[in-house]
Amino acid sequence: MVIHCNSPVRPPWFRTAQAHCRAGTEELPGWLTCELGKGHTGEHADCLDTMGRGTFDVWLRWNEGEFTYVCAAPCEQVDPTIAPRLRQACWLFTGHEPGHSWEFEDLPHE
């Protein structure tokens, strides 16, 4: 069984996000939550934006107080055990660990 890590962290722009909310402009997320599988090694990761199929996604990775913005290609691995028309591509980044998005038994941020 694969479940999400869900490690929360305040993003480096938290104070900016608060100011944007007060000014009535578009909201920035006040929290990031790791979208990788529980028990992963290395940095946590949360997808900030998707640029479209066949391009890249923008991820923020962190370990303690260190944050890194990463442009990464989506994994797009599919579950080979189900009918092709029902397959959904993994939305995590290429080289992620452990588990593909379609293997998770919980929803992100639960």
C-alpha positions as CSV (number, residue, x, y, z in Angstrom):
1,M,0.0,0.0,0.0
2,V,1.4,3.4,-1.0
3,I,0.2,6.5,0.8
4,H,1.4,10.2,0.6
5,C,4.1,11.6,2.8
6,N,2.0,14.8,3.3
7,S,4.9,16.6,5.2
8,P,3.7,20.2,5.5
9,V,5.9,23.3,5.4
10,R,5.3,27.1,5.1
11,P,6.6,28.2,1.7
12,P,9.4,30.8,1.5
13,W,6.8,33.3,0.1
14,F,4.4,33.0,3.0
15,R,4.6,36.6,4.1
16,T,4.2,37.7,0.4
17,A,1.1,35.4,0.2
18,Q,-0.4,37.1,3.2
19,A,0.2,40.5,1.7
20,H,-1.4,39.5,-1.6
21,C,-4.5,38.2,0.2
22,R,-4.8,41.5,2.1
23,A,-4.4,43.4,-1.2
24,G,-7.1,41.3,-2.9
25,T,-4.8,39.9,-5.5
26,E,-4.5,36.3,-6.7
27,E,-3.8,34.0,-3.8
28,L,-0.5,32.1,-3.3
29,P,-0.6,28.9,-1.3
30,G,0.0,29.3,2.4
31,W,1.2,25.7,2.9
32,L,3.1,23.2,0.8
33,T,2.5,19.5,1.3
34,C,4.8,16.7,0.1
35,E,3.2,14.7,-2.7
36,L,5.7,11.9,-2.7
37,G,5.1,8.5,-1.0
38,K,5.4,8.1,2.7
39,G,8.9,6.9,3.7
40,H,10.7,8.5,0.7
41,T,14.3,9.5,1.1
42,G,15.7,12.9,0.2
43,E,13.8,16.1,-0.4
44,H,10.0,16.6,-0.1
45,A,8.3,17.9,-3.2
46,D,5.0,19.8,-4.1
47,C,3.9,20.6,-7.6
48,L,3.4,24.4,-8.0
49,D,2.3,24.5,-11.7
50,T,1.9,22.2,-14.7
51,M,3.0,23.6,-18.1
52,G,1.1,21.0,-20.2
53,R,1.6,17.5,-21.4
54,G,4.9,16.9,-23.1
55,T,6.6,19.9,-21.4
56,F,7.5,20.3,-17.8
57,D,6.1,21.0,-14.4
58,V,7.3,23.4,-11.7
59,W,8.0,21.8,-8.4
60,L,9.3,23.2,-5.1
61,R,11.5,20.7,-3.2
62,W,12.6,21.2,0.3
63,N,14.6,19.7,3.1
64,E,14.2,21.5,6.4
65,G,14.6,25.2,5.7
66,E,16.2,24.8,2.2
67,F,14.0,25.3,-0.8
68,T,14.7,24.6,-4.5
69,Y,12.6,25.4,-7.5
70,V,12.8,22.6,-10.1
71,C,11.4,22.3,-13.6
72,A,10.9,18.6,-14.2
73,A,9.4,16.4,-16.9
74,P,6.3,14.5,-15.7
75,C,6.9,10.8,-15.1
76,E,3.8,9.8,-17.3
77,Q,4.3,6.1,-16.4
78,V,1.0,4.2,-16.7
79,D,-0.4,1.1,-14.9
80,P,0.2,-1.7,-17.4
81,T,-2.3,-4.0,-15.6
82,I,-5.4,-2.1,-16.7
83,A,-7.1,-1.5,-20.0
84,P,-5.3,1.2,-22.1
85,R,-8.4,3.4,-22.3
86,L,-8.6,3.5,-18.4
87,R,-4.9,4.3,-17.8
88,Q,-3.9,7.5,-16.2
89,A,-0.4,8.8,-16.4
90,C,1.7,9.4,-13.3
91,W,1.7,13.1,-12.6
92,L,4.8,13.1,-10.4
93,F,8.2,14.1,-11.8
94,T,10.6,11.7,-13.7
95,G,12.8,9.8,-11.3
96,H,10.5,10.2,-8.2
97,E,10.3,7.5,-5.5
98,P,8.4,5.5,-4.2
99,G,5.2,4.7,-6.0
100,H,3.5,6.3,-9.0
101,S,0.5,8.6,-8.5
102,W,-2.0,6.0,-9.6
103,E,-0.7,3.6,-6.9
104,F,-1.6,5.9,-4.0
105,E,-4.5,4.7,-1.8
106,D,-5.1,8.1,-0.3
107,L,-5.6,11.6,-1.8
108,P,-2.8,14.2,-1.6
109,H,-3.1,16.4,1.5
110,E,-5.4,14.0,3.4
